[in-house]
Amino acid sequence: MENNTELSRDAKYMLAALIEIYRGMRAYLPEFDPDMERQLLRDVFSTAISFARFDESRQTLSDEIYKNVNEGSTVRQQEELAKTQTPDVLNAKMVAAAHLIKLLEGNKLKFS
C-alpha cells in the first residue's frame, strides 16, 4: 500500500468502479473519502429501487439504504455483496450508477 493518505473524491470514478463490480468484474479501488462514498452509495441504492423489477429486490435495496444510514457502506462491501446478490438487484444498481454518472455529466452523455 502506498504512503499516500490522500482520499479520492472522484465520484465518477467510484460510480464507474461500481458498474464494473456489479458486472462481476474487478476494479481498482483507491481509498475513497468516506462521506462521499457513503452518500454516493445511498444515492445508488435509492435510485436503484426504481429500476428493480421485483418486490424482493426493492426490499433488498431498502435494507441496504437502512444499513448505509445506520452503519455506513463501502465500495469494498459492495464487492463482497455482488457475489451473492440476485441479477435483478445487481442490474438495478448498475443502471442507477450509470444514471448518476449521466447526471454528474450534466446529461451530456447519451446512452443507447
Secondary structure, 3 states (H helix, E strand, C coil): CCCCCCCECCHHHHHHHHHHHHCCCCCCCCCECHHHHHHHHHHHHHHHHHHCCCHHHHHHHHHHHHHHHHCCCCHHHHHHHCCCCCHHHHHHHHHHHHHHHHHHCCCCCCCC
